[in-house]
Amino acid sequence: MELSPVVDGDFIPDDPSRLFHNAAHFDFMAGVNSMDGHIFAGVDVPSINQKNGNTTAEDVKGLLAGLTKEKGNAAVASAFSAYSSHWGSFPEPAVLKKTVADIETDFLFLVPTQIALQLHADNSRND
């Protein structure tokens, strides 16, 4: 048997993005929490979980490069500019570490949630 996604014991018959029309008549509420991606960020950039770990701007750029590799260097530069805009000239280590967690949270939780909300809106009926 081929692997396939399951929700509450039911097999998902198609890519979930193509099934939103089936639930278009239901209200949809979604959200994410701050720092949801922290546990994953610690795998990608272990220094964020080390008290004296040295997380650098290059670590942040490297993480962004890995997460946006299909989009190219322009995406890395744009994302780095957005995530580092509040740093100042000499960002504190804690700020760099939090930025790594913020990036992972956005990539793994916020963006997929936004996509799901948009898919729902695109398939909703205005009855």
LODOKE-258518 format. One record per atom (N, C-alpha, C, CB): residue number from 1; residue in three letters; atom name; x, y, z. Coordinates in steps of 0.05 Angstrom, whole numbers. Glycine has a CB too. Layout:
BEGIN
+-----+--------+-------+--------+--------+--------+
! num ! residu ! atome !      X !      Y !      Z !
+-----+--------+-------+--------+--------+--------+
! NUM !    Ala !    CA !      X !      Y !      Z !
...
+-----+--------+-------+--------+--------+--------+
//
This chain:
BEGIN
+-----+--------+-------+--------+--------+--------+
! num ! residu ! atome !      X !      Y !      Z !
+-----+--------+-------+--------+--------+--------+
!   1 !    Met !     N !     17 !    -24 !      0 !
!   1 !    Met !    CA !      0 !      0 !      0 !
!   1 !    Met !     C !     18 !     25 !      0 !
!   1 !    Met !    CB !    -19 !      0 !     24 !
!   2 !    Glu !     N !     10 !     44 !    -16 !
!   2 !    Glu !    CA !     25 !     69 !    -18 !
!   2 !    Glu !     C !     19 !     86 !      6 !
!   2 !    Glu !    CB !     17 !     84 !    -44 !
!   3 !    Leu !     N !     39 !    102 !     14 !
!   3 !    Leu !    CA !     34 !    121 !     36 !
!   3 !    Leu !     C !     16 !    143 !     27 !
!   3 !    Leu !    CB !     61 !    132 !     47 !
!   4 !    Ser !     N !     -3 !    150 !     44 !
!   4 !    Ser !    CA !    -21 !    173 !     37 !
!   4 !    Ser !     C !    -29 !    186 !     63 !
!   4 !    Ser !    CB !    -46 !    163 !     22 !
!   5 !    Pro !     N !    -36 !    212 !     61 !
!   5 !    Pro !    CA !    -43 !    227 !     85 !
!   5 !    Pro !     C !    -70 !    218 !     97 !
!   5 !    Pro !    CB !    -45 !    257 !     79 !
!   6 !    Val !     N !    -71 !    219 !    124 !
!   6 !    Val !    CA !    -95 !    211 !    139 !
!   6 !    Val !     C !   -101 !    233 !    159 !
!   6 !    Val !    CB !    -90 !    184 !    153 !
!   7 !    Val !     N !   -127 !    240 !    161 !
!   7 !    Val !    CA !   -136 !    258 !    182 !
!   7 !    Val !     C !   -158 !    244 !    197 !
!   7 !    Val !    CB !   -146 !    285 !    169 !
!   8 !    Asp !     N !   -155 !    242 !    223 !
!   8 !    Asp !    CA !   -175 !    229 !    240 !
!   8 !    Asp !     C !   -184 !    202 !    230 !
!   8 !    Asp !    CB !   -200 !    247 !    243 !
!   9 !    Gly !     N !   -165 !    187 !    219 !
!   9 !    Gly !    CA !   -170 !    160 !    209 !
!   9 !    Gly !     C !   -181 !    158 !    181 !
!   9 !    Gly !    CB !   -189 !    147 !    227 !
!  10 !    Asp !     N !   -186 !    181 !    168 !
!  10 !    Asp !    CA !   -196 !    181 !    141 !
!  10 !    Asp !     C !   -174 !    188 !    122 !
!  10 !    Asp !    CB !   -219 !    201 !    138 !
!  11 !    Phe !     N !   -172 !    172 !    100 !
!  11 !    Phe !    CA !   -152 !    178 !     80 !
!  11 !    Phe !     C !   -159 !    203 !     64 !
!  11 !    Phe !    CB !   -148 !    154 !     60 !
!  12 !    Ile !     N !   -140 !    219 !     58 !
!  12 !    Ile !    CA !   -144 !    243 !     42 !
!  12 !    Ile !     C !   -141 !    235 !     13 !
!  12 !    Ile !    CB !   -123 !    266 !     50 !
!  13 !    Pro !     N !   -163 !    237 !     -4 !
!  13 !    Pro !    CA !   -162 !    226 !    -31 !
!  13 !    Pro !     C !   -147 !    242 !    -52 !
!  13 !    Pro !    CB !   -190 !    223 !    -40 !
!  14 !    Asp !     N !   -138 !    266 !    -45 !
!  14 !    Asp !    CA !   -125 !    283 !    -65 !
!  14 !    Asp !     C !   -107 !    302 !    -50 !
!  14 !    Asp !    CB !   -145 !    298 !    -83 !
!  15 !    Asp !     N !    -91 !    317 !    -64 !
!  15 !    Asp !    CA !    -75 !    338 !    -52 !
!  15 !    Asp !     C !    -94 !    357 !    -37 !
!  15 !    Asp !    CB !    -58 !    354 !    -73 !
!  16 !    Pro !     N !    -89 !    362 !    -11 !
!  16 !    Pro !    CA !   -107 !    379 !      5 !
!  16 !    Pro !     C !   -114 !    406 !     -8 !
!  16 !    Pro !    CB !    -95 !    384 !     32 !
!  17 !    Ser !     N !    -95 !    417 !    -23 !
!  17 !    Ser !    CA !   -101 !    443 !    -36 !
!  17 !    Ser !     C !   -123 !    442 !    -56 !
!  17 !    Ser !    CB !    -76 !    454 !    -48 !
!  18 !    Arg !     N !   -129 !    417 !    -66 !
!  18 !    Arg !    CA !   -150 !    414 !    -86 !
!  18 !    Arg !     C !   -177 !    405 !    -73 !
!  18 !    Arg !    CB !   -142 !    393 !   -107 !
!  19 !    Leu !     N !   -178 !    405 !    -47 !
!  19 !    Leu !    CA !   -202 !    395 !    -34 !
!  19 !    Leu !     C !   -217 !    416 !    -18 !
!  19 !    Leu !    CB !   -195 !    372 !    -15 !
!  20 !    Phe !     N !   -208 !    441 !    -19 !
!  20 !    Phe !    CA !   -220 !    462 !     -3 !
!  20 !    Phe !     C !   -249 !    467 !    -11 !
!  20 !    Phe !    CB !   -204 !    487 !     -5 !
!  21 !    His !     N !   -256 !    462 !    -36 !
!  21 !    His !    CA !   -284 !    466 !    -45 !
!  21 !    His !     C !   -303 !    448 !    -29 !
!  21 !    His !    CB !   -287 !    460 !    -75 !
!  22 !    Asn !     N !   -294 !    426 !    -18 !
!  22 !    Asn !    CA !   -311 !    408 !     -3 !
!  22 !    Asn !     C !   -320 !    420 !     24 !
!  22 !    Asn !    CB !   -297 !    382 !      2 !
!  23 !    Ala !     N !   -305 !    439 !     33 !
!  23 !    Ala !    CA !   -312 !    451 !     59 !
!  23 !    Ala !     C !   -316 !    481 !     57 !
!  23 !    Ala !    CB !   -290 !    445 !     80 !
!  24 !    Ala !     N !   -322 !    490 !     33 !
!  24 !    Ala !    CA !   -324 !    519 !     29 !
!  24 !    Ala !     C !   -347 !    531 !     44 !
!  24 !    Ala !    CB !   -327 !    524 !     -1 !
!  25 !    His !     N !   -367 !    516 !     51 !
!  25 !    His !    CA !   -390 !    527 !     65 !
!  25 !    His !     C !   -386 !    529 !     95 !
!  25 !    His !    CB !   -414 !    511 !     59 !
!  26 !    Phe !     N !   -364 !    519 !    105 !
!  26 !    Phe !    CA !   -358 !    521 !    134 !
!  26 !    Phe !     C !   -340 !    545 !    139 !
!  26 !    Phe !    CB !   -344 !    495 !    144 !
!  27 !    Asp !     N !   -345 !    558 !    162 !
!  27 !    Asp !    CA !   -327 !    579 !    171 !
!  27 !    Asp !     C !   -300 !    567 !    177 !
!  27 !    Asp !    CB !   -339 !    594 !    196 !
!  28 !    Phe !     N !   -280 !    583 !    174 !
!  28 !    Phe !    CA !   -252 !    573 !    177 !
!  28 !    Phe !     C !   -238 !    592 !    195 !
!  28 !    Phe !    CB !   -238 !    570 !    149 !
!  29 !    Met !     N !   -227 !    582 !    217 !
!  29 !    Met !    CA !   -211 !    599 !    235 !
!  29 !    Met !     C !   -184 !    585 !    239 !
!  29 !    Met !    CB !   -226 !    603 !    262 !
!  30 !    Ala !     N !   -163 !    601 !    237 !
!  30 !    Ala !    CA !   -136 !    589 !    240 !
!  30 !    Ala !     C !   -118 !    610 !    253 !
!  30 !    Ala !    CB !   -125 !    581 !    212 !
!  31 !    Gly !     N !    -97 !    600 !    264 !
!  31 !    Gly !    CA !    -77 !    618 !    276 !
!  31 !    Gly !     C !    -51 !    603 !    282 !
!  31 !    Gly !    CB !    -88 !    630 !    302 !
!  32 !    Val !     N !    -31 !    618 !    289 !
!  32 !    Val !    CA !     -6 !    607 !    298 !
!  32 !    Val !     C !      4 !    622 !    323 !
!  32 !    Val !    CB !     16 !    610 !    275 !
!  33 !    Asn !     N !     22 !    610 !    336 !
!  33 !    Asn !    CA !     34 !    622 !    360 !
!  33 !    Asn !     C !     62 !    631 !    354 !
!  33 !    Asn !    CB !     33 !    602 !    383 !
!  34 !    Ser !     N !     70 !    651 !    369 !
!  34 !    Ser !    CA !     98 !    660 !    369 !
!  34 !    Ser !     C !    116 !    636 !    377 !
!  34 !    Ser !    CB !    102 !    685 !    387 !
!  35 !    Met !     N !    138 !    633 !    364 !
!  35 !    Met !    CA !    158 !    613 !    371 !
!  35 !    Met !     C !    150 !    584 !    366 !
!  35 !    Met !    CB !    165 !    616 !    400 !
!  36 !    Asp !     N !    129 !    579 !    350 !
!  36 !    Asp !    CA !    121 !    552 !    343 !
!  36 !    Asp !     C !    144 !    537 !    330 !
!  36 !    Asp !    CB !     97 !    552 !    325 !
!  37 !    Gly !     N !    161 !    551 !    315 !
!  37 !    Gly !    CA !    182 !    538 !    300 !
!  37 !    Gly !     C !    208 !    534 !    315 !
!  37 !    Gly !    CB !    187 !    553 !    275 !
!  38 !    His !     N !    208 !    542 !    341 !
!  38 !    His !    CA !    233 !    541 !    356 !
!  38 !    His !     C !    246 !    514 !    357 !
!  38 !    His !    CB !    228 !    551 !    384 !
!  39 !    Ile !     N !    230 !    493 !    361 !
!  39 !    Ile !    CA !    242 !    466 !    363 !
!  39 !    Ile !     C !    256 !    458 !    337 !
!  39 !    Ile !    CB !    220 !    445 !    370 !
!  40 !    Phe !     N !    245 !    466 !    314 !
!  40 !    Phe !    CA !    257 !    460 !    288 !
!  40 !    Phe !     C !    281 !    478 !    283 !
!  40 !    Phe !    CB !    236 !    463 !    266 !
!  41 !    Ala !     N !    279 !    503 !    292 !
!  41 !    Ala !    CA !    301 !    522 !    288 !
!  41 !    Ala !     C !    326 !    512 !    302 !
!  41 !    Ala !    CB !    294 !    550 !    299 !
!  42 !    Gly !     N !    323 !    499 !    326 !
!  42 !    Gly !    CA !    345 !    488 !    340 !
!  42 !    Gly !     C !    360 !    466 !    326 !
!  42 !    Gly !    CB !    336 !    479 !    367 !
!  43 !    Val !     N !    346 !    452 !    308 !
!  43 !    Val !    CA !    358 !    431 !    292 !
!  43 !    Val !     C !    374 !    444 !    270 !
!  43 !    Val !    CB !    337 !    412 !    280 !
!  44 !    Asp !     N !    363 !    465 !    257 !
!  44 !    Asp !    CA !    376 !    478 !    235 !
!  44 !    Asp !     C !    399 !    496 !    243 !
!  44 !    Asp !    CB !    356 !    494 !    219 !
!  45 !    Val !     N !    396 !    509 !    266 !
!  45 !    Val !    CA !    416 !    527 !    277 !
!  45 !    Val !     C !    419 !    521 !    307 !
!  45 !    Val !    CB !    409 !    558 !    272 !
!  46 !    Pro !     N !    435 !    500 !    313 !
!  46 !    Pro !    CA !    437 !    491 !    341 !
!  46 !    Pro !     C !    446 !    512 !    361 !
!  46 !    Pro !    CB !    456 !    468 !    342 !
!  47 !    Ser !     N !    461 !    532 !    352 !
!  47 !    Ser !    CA !    471 !    552 !    371 !
!  47 !    Ser !     C !    449 !    568 !    385 !
!  47 !    Ser !    CB !    489 !    571 !    357 !
!  48 !    Ile !     N !    424 !    568 !    374 !
!  48 !    Ile !    CA !    403 !    583 !    387 !
!  48 !    Ile !     C !    395 !    571 !    414 !
!  48 !    Ile !    CB !    379 !    585 !    369 !
!  49 !    Asn !     N !    401 !    546 !    418 !
!  49 !    Asn !    CA !    394 !    532 !    443 !
!  49 !    Asn !     C !    417 !    530 !    462 !
!  49 !    Asn !    CB !    383 !    505 !    437 !
!  50 !    Gln !     N !    440 !    542 !    455 !
!  50 !    Gln !    CA !    463 !    541 !    473 !
!  50 !    Gln !     C !    466 !    568 !    486 !
!  50 !    Gln !    CB !    489 !    534 !    456 !
!  51 !    Lys !     N !    468 !    568 !    512 !
!  51 !    Lys !    CA !    469 !    593 !    528 !
!  51 !    Lys !     C !    490 !    612 !    517 !
!  51 !    Lys !    CB !    473 !    587 !    557 !
!  52 !    Asn !     N !    513 !    601 !    512 !
!  52 !    Asn !    CA !    535 !    618 !    502 !
!  52 !    Asn !     C !    540 !    613 !    472 !
!  52 !    Asn !    CB !    561 !    612 !    518 !
!  53 !    Gly !     N !    521 !    601 !    459 !
!  53 !    Gly !    CA !    523 !    596 !    430 !
!  53 !    Gly !     C !    524 !    621 !    414 !
!  53 !    Gly !    CB !    500 !    578 !    420 !
!  54 !    Asn !     N !    541 !    622 !    394 !
!  54 !    Asn !    CA !    545 !    645 !    378 !
!  54 !    Asn !     C !    529 !    643 !    352 !
!  54 !    Asn !    CB !    575 !    650 !    372 !
!  55 !    Thr !     N !    505 !    655 !    352 !
!  55 !    Thr !    CA !    489 !    655 !    328 !
!  55 !    Thr !     C !    495 !    681 !    313 !
!  55 !    Thr !    CB !    458 !    653 !    334 !
!  56 !    Thr !     N !    502 !    679 !    288 !
!  56 !    Thr !    CA !    511 !    702 !    272 !
!  56 !    Thr !     C !    491 !    710 !    251 !
!  56 !    Thr !    CB !    539 !    697 !    260 !
!  57 !    Ala !     N !    496 !    733 !    239 !
!  57 !    Ala !    CA !    479 !    742 !    216 !
!  57 !    Ala !     C !    483 !    722 !    193 !
!  57 !    Ala !    CB !    487 !    771 !    208 !
!  58 !    Glu !     N !    507 !    711 !    191 !
!  58 !    Glu !    CA !    512 !    691 !    170 !
!  58 !    Glu !     C !    496 !    666 !    174 !
!  58 !    Glu !    CB !    542 !    684 !    169 !
!  59 !    Asp !     N !    491 !    659 !    199 !
!  59 !    Asp !    CA !    474 !    636 !    205 !
!  59 !    Asp !     C !    445 !    641 !    196 !
!  59 !    Asp !    CB !    474 !    630 !    236 !
!  60 !    Val !     N !    436 !    666 !    200 !
!  60 !    Val !    CA !    410 !    674 !    191 !
!  60 !    Val !     C !    408 !    673 !    161 !
!  60 !    Val !    CB !    403 !    702 !    202 !
!  61 !    Lys !     N !    428 !    684 !    147 !
!  61 !    Lys !    CA !    429 !    683 !    118 !
!  61 !    Lys !     C !    429 !    654 !    108 !
!  61 !    Lys !    CB !    453 !    699 !    107 !
!  62 !    Gly !     N !    445 !    637 !    121 !
!  62 !    Gly !    CA !    447 !    609 !    113 !
!  62 !    Gly !     C !    420 !    595 !    116 !
!  62 !    Gly !    CB !    468 !    595 !    129 !
!  63 !    Leu !     N !    406 !    601 !    138 !
!  63 !    Leu !    CA !    380 !    589 !    142 !
!  63 !    Leu !     C !    360 !    598 !    120 !
!  63 !    Leu !    CB !    368 !    596 !    170 !
!  64 !    Leu !     N !    360 !    624 !    115 !
!  64 !    Leu !    CA !    343 !    635 !     94 !
!  64 !    Leu !     C !    350 !    623 !     66 !
!  64 !    Leu !    CB !    345 !    665 !     93 !
!  65 !    Ala !     N !    375 !    620 !     61 !
!  65 !    Ala !    CA !    384 !    608 !     35 !
!  65 !    Ala !     C !    374 !    579 !     33 !
!  65 !    Ala !    CB !    415 !    609 !     33 !
!  66 !    Gly !     N !    375 !    564 !     54 !
!  66 !    Gly !    CA !    365 !    537 !     54 !
!  66 !    Gly !     C !    335 !    535 !     50 !
!  66 !    Gly !    CB !    373 !    523 !     79 !
!  67 !    Leu !     N !    321 !    554 !     62 !
!  67 !    Leu !    CA !    291 !    553 !     61 !
!  67 !    Leu !     C !    280 !    565 !     35 !
!  67 !    Leu !    CB !    280 !    568 !     85 !
!  68 !    Thr !     N !    296 !    581 !     21 !
!  68 !    Thr !    CA !    286 !    594 !     -3 !
!  68 !    Thr !     C !    302 !    587 !    -28 !
!  68 !    Thr !    CB !    286 !    624 !      1 !
!  69 !    Lys !     N !    316 !    564 !    -27 !
!  69 !    Lys !    CA !    335 !    558 !    -49 !
!  69 !    Lys !     C !    322 !    558 !    -76 !
!  69 !    Lys !    CB !    348 !    532 !    -44 !
!  70 !    Glu !     N !    296 !    550 !    -78 !
!  70 !    Glu !    CA !    283 !    550 !   -104 !
!  70 !    Glu !     C !    279 !    578 !   -115 !
!  70 !    Glu !    CB !    257 !    535 !   -103 !
!  71 !    Lys !     N !    278 !    597 !    -97 !
!  71 !    Lys !    CA !    272 !    625 !   -105 !
!  71 !    Lys !     C !    297 !    641 !   -112 !
!  71 !    Lys !    CB !    257 !    639 !    -83 !
!  72 !    Gly !     N !    320 !    631 !   -105 !
!  72 !    Gly !    CA !    345 !    644 !   -113 !
!  72 !    Gly !     C !    355 !    666 !    -94 !
!  72 !    Gly !    CB !    342 !    657 !   -139 !
!  73 !    Asn !     N !    377 !    678 !   -102 !
!  73 !    Asn !    CA !    390 !    698 !    -85 !
!  73 !    Asn !     C !    374 !    722 !    -79 !
!  73 !    Asn !    CB !    416 !    706 !    -98 !
!  74 !    Ala !     N !    357 !    730 !    -98 !
!  74 !    Ala !    CA !    340 !    754 !    -93 !
!  74 !    Ala !     C !    321 !    749 !    -70 !
!  74 !    Ala !    CB !    324 !    761 !   -119 !
!  75 !    Ala !     N !    311 !    725 !    -67 !
!  75 !    Ala !    CA !    293 !    718 !    -45 !
!  75 !    Ala !     C !    308 !    719 !    -19 !
!  75 !    Ala !    CB !    280 !    691 !    -49 !
!  76 !    Val !     N !    332 !    709 !    -19 !
!  76 !    Val !    CA !    348 !    709 !      6 !
!  76 !    Val !     C !    353 !    738 !     14 !
!  76 !    Val !    CB !    375 !    694 !      1 !
!  77 !    Ala !     N !    361 !    754 !     -4 !
!  77 !    Ala !    CA !    367 !    782 !      2 !
!  77 !    Ala !     C !    343 !    797 !     12 !
!  77 !    Ala !    CB !    379 !    797 !    -23 !
!  78 !    Ser !     N !    320 !    792 !     -1 !
!  78 !    Ser !    CA !    295 !    805 !      7 !
!  78 !    Ser !     C !    286 !    796 !     35 !
!  78 !    Ser !    CB !    273 !    800 !    -13 !
!  79 !    Ala !     N !    287 !    770 !     40 !
!  79 !    Ala !    CA !    279 !    760 !     66 !
!  79 !    Ala !     C !    299 !    769 !     87 !
!  79 !    Ala !    CB !    279 !    729 !     65 !
!  80 !    Phe !     N !    324 !    769 !     82 !
!  80 !    Phe !    CA !    344 !    778 !    102 !
!  80 !    Phe !     C !    339 !    807 !    109 !
!  80 !    Phe !    CB !    373 !    774 !     92 !
!  81 !    Ser !     N !    333 !    823 !     89 !
!  81 !    Ser !    CA !    327 !    852 !     93 !
!  81 !    Ser !     C !    303 !    855 !    111 !
!  81 !    Ser !    CB !    323 !    866 !     66 !
!  82 !    Ala !     N !    282 !    839 !    106 !
!  82 !    Ala !    CA !    258 !    841 !    122 !
!  82 !    Ala !     C !    263 !    832 !    151 !
!  82 !    Ala !    CB !    236 !    824 !    110 !
!  83 !    Tyr !     N !    276 !    810 !    155 !
!  83 !    Tyr !    CA !    280 !    799 !    182 !
!  83 !    Tyr !     C !    302 !    814 !    198 !
!  83 !    Tyr !    CB !    288 !    770 !    180 !
!  84 !    Ser !     N !    320 !    828 !    184 !
!  84 !    Ser !    CA !    341 !    842 !    199 !
!  84 !    Ser !     C !    335 !    872 !    201 !
!  84 !    Ser !    CB !    367 !    838 !    185 !
!  85 !    Ser !     N !    313 !    882 !    191 !
!  85 !    Ser !    CA !    307 !    910 !    191 !
!  85 !    Ser !     C !    307 !    923 !    218 !
!  85 !    Ser !    CB !    281 !    915 !    177 !
!  86 !    His !     N !    301 !    908 !    239 !
!  86 !    His !    CA !    299 !    919 !    266 !
!  86 !    His !     C !    324 !    914 !    283 !
!  86 !    His !    CB !    275 !    907 !    280 !
!  87 !    Trp !     N !    345 !    903 !    271 !
!  87 !    Trp !    CA !    368 !    895 !    286 !
!  87 !    Trp !     C !    386 !    918 !    296 !
!  87 !    Trp !    CB !    385 !    877 !    270 !
!  88 !    Gly !     N !    388 !    938 !    279 !
!  88 !    Gly !    CA !    408 !    959 !    285 !
!  88 !    Gly !     C !    436 !    950 !    275 !
!  88 !    Gly !    CB !    409 !    965 !    316 !
!  89 !    Ser !     N !    456 !    966 !    282 !
!  89 !    Ser !    CA !    483 !    961 !    271 !
!  89 !    Ser !     C !    496 !    936 !    284 !
!  89 !    Ser !    CB !    501 !    985 !    276 !
!  90 !    Phe !     N !    491 !    932 !    310 !
!  90 !    Phe !    CA !    504 !    910 !    324 !
!  90 !    Phe !     C !    483 !    895 !    340 !
!  90 !    Phe !    CB !    526 !    921 !    343 !
!  91 !    Pro !     N !    469 !    876 !    326 !
!  91 !    Pro !    CA !    447 !    862 !    340 !
!  91 !    Pro !     C !    457 !    845 !    363 !
!  91 !    Pro !    CB !    432 !    845 !    320 !
!  92 !    Glu !     N !    441 !    845 !    384 !
!  92 !    Glu !    CA !    447 !    828 !    407 !
!  92 !    Glu !     C !    444 !    798 !    400 !
!  92 !    Glu !    CB !    428 !    835 !    431 !
!  93 !    Pro !     N !    459 !    781 !    412 !
!  93 !    Pro !    CA !    457 !    752 !    406 !
!  93 !    Pro !     C !    428 !    742 !    409 !
!  93 !    Pro !    CB !    476 !    736 !    424 !
!  94 !    Ala !     N !    414 !    751 !    430 !
!  94 !    Ala !    CA !    387 !    742 !    435 !
!  94 !    Ala !     C !    368 !    750 !    411 !
!  94 !    Ala !    CB !    376 !    753 !    461 !
!  95 !    Val !     N !    373 !    773 !    400 !
!  95 !    Val !    CA !    357 !    782 !    377 !
!  95 !    Val !     C !    362 !    764 !    353 !
!  95 !    Val !    CB !    364 !    811 !    370 !
!  96 !    Leu !     N !    387 !    756 !    348 !
!  96 !    Leu !    CA !    393 !    738 !    326 !
!  96 !    Leu !     C !    380 !    711 !    330 !
!  96 !    Leu !    CB !    424 !    735 !    322 !
!  97 !    Lys !     N !    382 !    701 !    354 !
!  97 !    Lys !    CA !    370 !    675 !    361 !
!  97 !    Lys !     C !    340 !    676 !    357 !
!  97 !    Lys !    CB !    377 !    666 !    389 !
!  98 !    Lys !     N !    327 !    697 !    366 !
!  98 !    Lys !    CA !    298 !    699 !    363 !
!  98 !    Lys !     C !    290 !    702 !    333 !
!  98 !    Lys !    CB !    287 !    724 !    378 !
!  99 !    Thr !     N !    307 !    715 !    318 !
!  99 !    Thr !    CA !    302 !    718 !    289 !
!  99 !    Thr !     C !    302 !    690 !    276 !
!  99 !    Thr !    CB !    323 !    736 !    276 !
! 100 !    Val !     N !    320 !    673 !    283 !
! 100 !    Val !    CA !    321 !    646 !    272 !
! 100 !    Val !     C !    295 !    632 !    279 !
! 100 !    Val !    CB !    345 !    630 !    284 !
! 101 !    Ala !     N !    285 !    633 !    303 !
! 101 !    Ala !    CA !    260 !    621 !    311 !
! 101 !    Ala !     C !    237 !    633 !    296 !
! 101 !    Ala !    CB !    255 !    623 !    341 !
! 102 !    Asp !     N !    237 !    659 !    292 !
! 102 !    Asp !    CA !    216 !    673 !    277 !
! 102 !    Asp !     C !    215 !    664 !    248 !
! 102 !    Asp !    CB !    220 !    703 !    278 !
! 103 !    Ile !     N !    238 !    660 !    236 !
! 103 !    Ile !    CA !    239 !    651 !    208 !
! 103 !    Ile !     C !    227 !    623 !    206 !
! 103 !    Ile !    CB !    268 !    651 !    198 !
! 104 !    Glu !     N !    235 !    605 !    223 !
! 104 !    Glu !    CA !    225 !    578 !    222 !
! 104 !    Glu !     C !    195 !    578 !    228 !
! 104 !    Glu !    CB !    239 !    560 !    243 !
! 105 !    Thr !     N !    186 !    594 !    247 !
! 105 !    Thr !    CA !    157 !    595 !    253 !
! 105 !    Thr !     C !    141 !    605 !    229 !
! 105 !    Thr !    CB !    152 !    614 !    277 !
! 106 !    Asp !     N !    151 !    626 !    216 !
! 106 !    Asp !    CA !    137 !    636 !    192 !
! 106 !    Asp !     C !    137 !    616 !    170 !
! 106 !    Asp !    CB !    151 !    662 !    183 !
! 107 !    Phe !     N !    160 !    603 !    165 !
! 107 !    Phe !    CA !    163 !    584 !    143 !
! 107 !    Phe !     C !    146 !    559 !    147 !
! 107 !    Phe !    CB !    192 !    576 !    139 !
! 108 !    Leu !     N !    146 !    548 !    171 !
! 108 !    Leu !    CA !    133 !    523 !    176 !
! 108 !    Leu !     C !    104 !    526 !    185 !
! 108 !    Leu !    CB !    148 !    508 !    197 !
! 109 !    Phe !     N !     96 !    548 !    197 !
! 109 !    Phe !    CA !     69 !    551 !    208 !
! 109 !    Phe !     C !     53 !    574 !    197 !
! 109 !    Phe !    CB !     71 !    554 !    238 !
! 110 !    Leu !     N !     65 !    598 !    196 !
! 110 !    Leu !    CA !     50 !    622 !    187 !
! 110 !    Leu !     C !     43 !    620 !    158 !
! 110 !    Leu !    CB !     65 !    647 !    193 !
! 111 !    Val !     N !     62 !    616 !    141 !
! 111 !    Val !    CA !     57 !    616 !    112 !
! 111 !    Val !     C !     38 !    593 !    104 !
! 111 !    Val !    CB !     83 !    613 !     97 !
! 112 !    Pro !     N !     41 !    569 !    113 !
! 112 !    Pro !    CA !     21 !    548 !    107 !
! 112 !    Pro !     C !     -7 !    555 !    116 !
! 112 !    Pro !    CB !     29 !    521 !    118 !
! 113 !    Thr !     N !     -9 !    568 !    139 !
! 113 !    Thr !    CA !    -35 !    577 !    149 !
! 113 !    Thr !     C !    -47 !    598 !    131 !
! 113 !    Thr !    CB !    -33 !    587 !    178 !
! 114 !    Gln !     N !    -30 !    617 !    123 !
! 114 !    Gln !    CA !    -40 !    638 !    104 !
! 114 !    Gln !     C !    -49 !    626 !     78 !
! 114 !    Gln !    CB !    -18 !    659 !    100 !
! 115 !    Ile !     N !    -35 !    606 !     68 !
! 115 !    Ile !    CA !    -42 !    592 !     43 !
! 115 !    Ile !     C !    -69 !    578 !     47 !
! 115 !    Ile !    CB !    -21 !    572 !     35 !
! 116 !    Ala !     N !    -73 !    564 !     69 !
! 116 !    Ala !    CA !    -98 !    551 !     74 !
! 116 !    Ala !     C !   -121 !    571 !     76 !
! 116 !    Ala !    CB !    -96 !    534 !    100 !
! 117 !    Leu !     N !   -117 !    593 !     89 !
! 117 !    Leu !    CA !   -138 !    614 !     91 !
! 117 !    Leu !     C !   -145 !    624 !     63 !
! 117 !    Leu !    CB !   -129 !    637 !    109 !
! 118 !    Gln !     N !   -124 !    629 !     46 !
! 118 !    Gln !    CA !   -129 !    639 !     19 !
! 118 !    Gln !     C !   -144 !    618 !      3 !
! 118 !    Gln !    CB !   -103 !    646 !      6 !
! 119 !    Leu !     N !   -136 !    593 !      5 !
! 119 !    Leu !    CA !   -150 !    572 !    -10 !
! 119 !    Leu !     C !   -179 !    570 !     -1 !
! 119 !    Leu !    CB !   -136 !    545 !     -5 !
! 120 !    His !     N !   -184 !    573 !     25 !
! 120 !    His !    CA !   -212 !    573 !     35 !
! 120 !    His !     C !   -227 !    596 !     23 !
! 120 !    His !    CB !   -213 !    573 !     65 !
! 121 !    Ala !     N !   -215 !    620 !     25 !
! 121 !    Ala !    CA !   -229 !    644 !     14 !
! 121 !    Ala !     C !   -234 !    641 !    -16 !
! 121 !    Ala !    CB !   -212 !    669 !     19 !
! 122 !    Asp !     N !   -215 !    630 !    -31 !
! 122 !    Asp !    CA !   -219 !    627 !    -59 !
! 122 !    Asp !     C !   -241 !    607 !    -66 !
! 122 !    Asp !    CB !   -193 !    617 !    -72 !
! 123 !    Asn !     N !   -247 !    589 !    -48 !
! 123 !    Asn !    CA !   -267 !    568 !    -53 !
! 123 !    Asn !     C !   -294 !    573 !    -39 !
! 123 !    Asn !    CB !   -257 !    541 !    -46 !
! 124 !    Ser !     N !   -295 !    594 !    -23 !
! 124 !    Ser !    CA !   -319 !    600 !     -7 !
! 124 !    Ser !     C !   -341 !    610 !    -25 !
! 124 !    Ser !    CB !   -313 !    620 !     15 !
! 125 !    Arg !     N !   -365 !    603 !    -17 !
! 125 !    Arg !    CA !   -389 !    613 !    -31 !
! 125 !    Arg !     C !   -400 !    636 !    -15 !
! 125 !    Arg !    CB !   -410 !    590 !    -35 !
! 126 !    Asn !     N !   -410 !    656 !    -28 !
! 126 !    Asn !    CA !   -422 !    679 !    -15 !
! 126 !    Asn !     C !   -452 !    675 !    -14 !
! 126 !    Asn !    CB !   -415 !    705 !    -29 !
! 127 !    Asp !     N !   -461 !    655 !      0 !
! 127 !    Asp !    CA !   -490 !    649 !      2 !
! 127 !    Asp !     C !   -503 !    667 !     23 !
! 127 !    Asp !    CB !   -495 !    620 !     10 !
+-----+--------+-------+--------+--------+--------+
//
